[in-house]
Amino acid sequence: MKIYVGNLPWTVDDEKLESMFSTYGEVAEATVIKDKFSGRSKGFGFVTFNDDAAAQKAIAEMNDKDIEGRRLKVNEAKPMDPDRPRPPRRDFGGDRGGSRGGDRGGSRGGYGGGDRRRF
């Protein structure tokens, strides 16, 4: 059985997550989910137990437990629903059409530029 563990402190990594739950039974896998760009924890993870009874005991005893000042949220993991609506993807660049930059004027260049002779 796979369980979800939310509201994890940022200091918890895979090994610490496994050690937190290994007292309830044999842990097949423990994974903290990380941001793919920064590598920083997203604050939740998953623990897979070989025995469903051990997983149920871990859920009962670890849910709402205070770890480093944060109350864990522990429950049975639900499979991802492929029909679940997802937020739209953001566009962080690419061709937006039109021209960028352009003439900033003046023989000296720079912002605002222009000819700086006095009349």
C-alpha distance (Angstrom), angle and dihedral (degrees) to the residues before:
residue distance angle dihedral
M1 . . .
K2 3.79 . .
I3 3.79 119.5 .
Y4 3.80 131.0 -164.1
V5 3.81 118.7 -130.7
G6 3.79 114.7 -165.9
N7 3.80 136.8 179.5
L8 3.80 91.8 37.3
P9 3.80 118.8 173.4
W10 3.82 112.6 -107.5
T11 3.82 89.9 -116.0
V12 3.82 93.5 65.4
D13 3.81 114.7 102.4
D14 3.82 131.1 175.9
E15 3.80 94.0 -82.1
K16 3.80 94.6 48.3
L17 3.80 91.0 46.7
E18 3.80 90.1 52.5
S19 3.80 92.6 48.5
M20 3.83 91.2 49.5
F21 3.81 91.0 57.2
S22 3.82 102.8 31.3
T23 3.82 90.8 85.3
Y24 3.83 88.1 71.6
G25 3.80 96.8 52.9
E26 3.77 145.2 -58.6
V27 3.79 110.7 -31.3
A28 3.81 112.8 -147.9
E29 3.80 93.8 -172.5
A30 3.81 138.9 -4.2
T31 3.79 120.2 -170.9
V32 3.79 132.0 175.7
I33 3.79 110.4 -153.7
K34 3.81 112.4 -124.6
D35 3.77 135.1 -165.7
K36 3.80 107.2 -100.9
F37 3.80 93.7 -138.1
S38 3.81 104.2 40.7
G39 3.81 99.0 25.2
R40 3.81 88.9 -135.1
S41 3.81 120.8 138.6
K42 3.79 116.2 -95.2
G43 3.82 88.8 -147.3
F44 3.78 99.0 -105.1
G45 3.76 140.1 74.8
F46 3.77 147.3 166.4
V47 3.79 132.9 -110.0
T48 3.80 121.9 -164.1
F49 3.79 119.4 -156.4
N50 3.79 125.4 -164.7
D51 3.82 90.1 -144.5
D52 3.82 121.7 56.0
A53 3.82 92.5 -153.4
A54 3.82 90.6 56.6
A55 3.81 90.1 49.5
Q56 3.82 91.6 50.6
K57 3.81 90.8 49.7
A58 3.83 90.6 49.3
I59 3.82 90.5 50.6
A60 3.81 92.1 49.5
E61 3.79 94.9 47.6
M62 3.82 102.5 35.0
N63 3.81 100.6 42.4
D64 3.81 109.6 105.5
K65 3.81 91.4 4.2
D66 3.81 115.0 147.0
I67 3.82 112.5 -118.5
E68 3.81 116.1 175.9
G69 3.79 91.3 -23.5
R70 3.81 96.0 -47.8
R71 3.80 126.1 104.9
L72 3.79 109.9 -132.6
K73 3.79 121.9 -132.5
V74 3.79 108.4 -147.4
N75 3.79 126.4 176.6
E76 3.77 142.4 134.1
A77 3.79 110.6 -63.7
K78 3.77 115.3 -115.9
P79 3.79 119.1 -143.3
M80 3.78 115.5 -109.6
D81 3.78 110.7 -94.1
P82 3.81 107.9 -133.4
D83 3.83 89.2 -155.5
R84 3.80 93.4 54.2
P85 3.78 110.8 120.9
R86 3.77 110.8 -111.1
P87 3.78 126.6 -155.7
P88 3.79 114.2 -101.1
R89 3.80 116.3 -92.2
R90 3.76 115.6 -105.7
D91 3.76 121.8 -125.4
F92 3.79 110.5 -136.8
G93 3.75 99.0 -179.7
G94 3.71 141.3 -37.0
D95 3.75 127.9 122.6
R96 3.77 110.2 -22.5
G97 3.76 94.2 172.0
G98 3.76 126.3 -120.7
S99 3.75 127.0 65.7
R100 3.77 128.2 -60.3
G101 3.72 126.3 -154.8
G102 3.71 107.7 -1.1
D103 3.76 131.7 167.7
R104 3.76 113.1 -17.6
G105 3.76 90.0 -173.6
G106 3.74 135.8 -127.3
S107 3.73 137.1 69.9
R108 3.78 92.2 -96.4
G109 3.79 95.6 53.7
G110 3.76 121.0 -149.9
Y111 3.77 127.9 108.1
G112 3.75 114.9 -34.8
G113 3.77 86.9 -4.5
G114 3.73 113.5 163.0
D115 3.72 128.0 143.5
R116 3.78 108.8 -48.3
R117 3.80 97.7 -161.5
R118 3.78 115.7 131.5
F119 3.74 117.4 -120.6
